[in-house]
């Protein structure tokens, strides 16, 4: 569900920004050589921010992959918001913080049909804080798992959350769409957070502090029987 882009490796949502940065840089070139080179650096960073690399997604039935690049900042048992349509039972929520140097393209964590798409305006507090999951502007997609997934028919939710700098959530998926595991469905501009609510009874295979690669890192295996993992920093 990738928005088509005429520029390889660049997400379509970034084209206006890259063009604006480049135009300002050219204008600065008529004012000062130093300002011109500052503009060049910022333009290159803008292109880098909106990069959209190809990923190799593991496709074995039962796997749930990371919907975003970034670092895991929270793994919690929480009661989902009623608006997500996940019921009142507690689920594991994995929160991934994306800094301004991470790829900001979001990918589907599993194969499924989008049965709910809910946008909610909100604040723009630091996305690394726990309260960002509740207070910040966000877009939530609830998926009904399908295909050969052992949890087919059950639901899970992935949430795009704006951050302190991010002020624009782009979501290309609509209700009724079917997404493949690892398929692109949107992007968040400039620093953000992505939450994922696992299906009931599924334990996470990642822990706080680990770095995720969107569309590639396995967050959970619905066929596994092991308990949630813990980790320790190693120097």
C-alpha positions in Angstrom: 0.0 0.0 0.0 3.0 2.2 -0.6 2.1 5.7 -2.0 3.9 5.7 -5.4 7.0 7.9 -5.6 8.9 9.0 -8.7 12.1 9.1 -6.7 13.6 5.7 -5.7 14.2 5.1 -2.0 12.2 8.2 -1.0 8.6 8.0 0.4 6.1 10.1 -1.6 5.2 12.1 1.5 8.7 13.5 1.7 8.9 14.9 -1.8 7.4 18.3 -0.9 9.7 18.7 2.1 12.8 17.7 0.2 11.8 20.1 -2.6 11.2 22.9 -0.1 14.6 22.3 1.6 16.4 22.3 -1.8 14.7 25.5 -2.9 15.6 27.3 0.3 19.2 26.1 0.0 19.4 27.5 -3.5 18.1 30.8 -2.3 20.6 30.8 0.6 23.4 30.3 -2.0 22.7 33.9 -3.2 23.2 35.2 0.3 26.1 33.3 1.9 28.3 30.4 1.0 28.1 29.3 4.7 24.3 29.4 4.8 24.3 27.5 1.5 26.3 24.6 2.9 24.2 24.5 6.0 21.2 24.2 3.7 22.8 21.4 1.8 23.4 19.5 5.1 19.8 20.0 6.1 18.5 19.0 2.7 20.5 15.8 2.8 19.1 15.1 6.3 15.6 15.7 5.0 16.1 13.2 2.2 17.6 10.7 4.7 14.6 11.1 7.0 12.1 10.2 4.3 14.1 7.3 3.0 11.9 4.2 2.3 14.2 1.1 2.1 13.1 -2.3 1.0 12.8 -4.8 3.9 13.0 -8.6 4.0 9.9 -9.7 6.0 9.8 -13.2 7.6 6.5 -14.7 6.4 6.1 -17.9 8.5 2.5 -18.2 9.8 2.2 -17.0 13.4 4.9 -14.3 13.4 4.2 -10.7 14.3 6.8 -8.2 13.1 7.7 -4.7 14.2 5.6 -2.0 12.6 8.4 0.5 12.9 12.1 1.2 13.2 13.2 2.4 16.7 13.9 1.4 20.2 11.5 -0.4 22.5 10.7 1.9 25.4 7.9 0.0 27.1 6.4 -3.5 27.3 3.3 -3.4 29.4 0.1 -5.3 30.2 -2.7 -2.8 29.7 -6.4 -2.7 29.1 -6.9 -1.4 25.5 -9.0 1.7 24.9 -12.6 0.8 24.2 -12.5 2.6 20.9 -9.9 0.0 19.6 -12.6 -2.7 19.7 -10.2 -5.2 21.4 -12.4 -5.9 24.4 -11.7 -5.4 28.1 -9.1 -8.1 28.7 -5.5 -7.0 29.2 -3.1 -7.2 26.4 0.6 -6.8 25.9 1.4 -3.3 24.5 4.9 -2.8 22.9 5.9 0.8 22.5 8.6 1.8 20.0 10.2 5.2 20.0 11.4 6.6 16.7 14.0 9.4 16.8 14.6 11.8 14.0 17.3 9.6 12.4 15.1 6.4 12.2 13.1 5.3 9.2 9.6 6.6 9.8 7.6 4.4 7.4 5.1 2.1 9.2 4.5 -1.5 8.1 1.8 -4.0 9.0 2.8 -6.3 11.8 0.8 -9.2 10.4 -1.6 -10.2 7.5 -5.1 -9.0 8.2 -8.1 -6.9 7.3 -8.4 -3.3 8.6 -11.7 -3.4 10.5 -11.3 -0.1 12.2 -9.4 3.1 11.5 -9.6 5.7 14.2 -7.9 9.1 14.3 -7.8 11.2 17.5 -6.3 14.6 17.8 -4.2 15.3 20.9 -1.1 16.7 22.4 2.5 16.5 21.2 4.4 15.6 24.3 7.7 13.7 24.0 6.9 10.4 22.4 9.3 8.5 24.6 7.1 9.1 27.6 4.4 6.6 28.6 1.7 9.2 28.6 2.2 9.8 24.9 0.3 6.6 24.3 -2.8 8.2 25.8 -2.4 12.0 25.4 -0.8 12.4 22.0 -2.4 12.8 18.5 -2.7 9.3 16.9 -4.1 7.1 14.3 -5.1 3.5 15.3 -5.6 0.6 12.9 -7.3 -2.5 14.2 -6.6 -5.6 12.2 -8.5 -8.9 12.0 -5.8 -11.5 11.4 -6.3 -13.7 8.3 -4.6 -16.2 6.1 -2.8 -19.1 7.7 -2.1 -17.2 10.9 -2.9 -19.4 13.9 -4.7 -16.4 15.4 -6.8 -15.9 12.3 -10.1 -14.2 13.1 -8.6 -12.5 16.2 -7.7 -8.8 16.5 -4.7 -6.6 17.2 -4.1 -2.9 16.9 -1.2 -0.8 15.7 -1.1 2.9 16.6 0.8 5.7 15.0 1.5 8.4 17.6 2.8 11.9 16.9 5.6 13.2 19.1 7.2 16.4 20.2 8.4 17.3 16.8 6.2 15.1 14.6 3.0 17.0 13.7 1.6 14.9 10.8 0.5 11.3 10.6 0.0 9.8 7.2 -2.0 6.6 7.0 -2.8 5.2 3.5 -4.8 2.2 4.8 -8.6 2.3 4.9 -11.2 0.2 6.5 -11.8 -2.9 4.4 -8.2 -3.0 3.1 -6.2 -6.2 3.5 -2.5 -5.8 4.4 0.2 -8.3 4.1 2.8 -8.8 6.8 5.4 -6.1 6.4 3.4 -4.0 3.9 3.7 -0.3 4.2 0.6 1.5 5.4 1.8 5.0 6.4 4.5 7.3 7.7 4.9 9.7 10.7 6.8 12.9 10.1 9.7 13.8 12.4 10.1 11.9 15.6 7.3 9.7 16.9 6.1 6.5 18.5 4.4 3.4 17.4 2.4 1.1 19.8 1.3 -2.4 19.0 -1.3 -4.4 21.0 -0.6 -8.1 20.6 -3.4 -10.7 20.2 -4.7 -12.1 23.5 -2.4 -14.6 25.2 0.7 -13.8 23.0 3.9 -13.1 24.8 6.5 -10.6 23.4 9.9 -11.9 22.3 11.5 -8.5 22.7 12.4 -6.4 25.7 12.9 -2.7 26.7 16.0 -1.2 25.1 16.2 -3.4 22.0 16.3 -1.8 18.6 13.6 -2.8 16.1 13.7 -2.9 12.3 10.3 -2.3 10.8 9.0 -5.2 8.7 11.9 -7.4 9.8 12.3 -7.8 13.6 10.0 -10.5 15.0 8.1 -9.1 18.0 6.1 -12.2 18.9 5.5 -15.8 17.7 1.9 -16.9 18.2 3.0 -20.6 17.9 5.6 -20.3 20.7 4.9 -21.3 24.3 7.8 -19.5 26.0 7.2 -16.6 28.5 7.9 -13.0 27.9 11.7 -12.3 27.6 13.8 -10.1 29.8 17.1 -8.5 28.9 20.1 -6.8 30.4 22.5 -4.2 28.8 25.9 -5.6 27.9 28.9 -3.4 27.6 
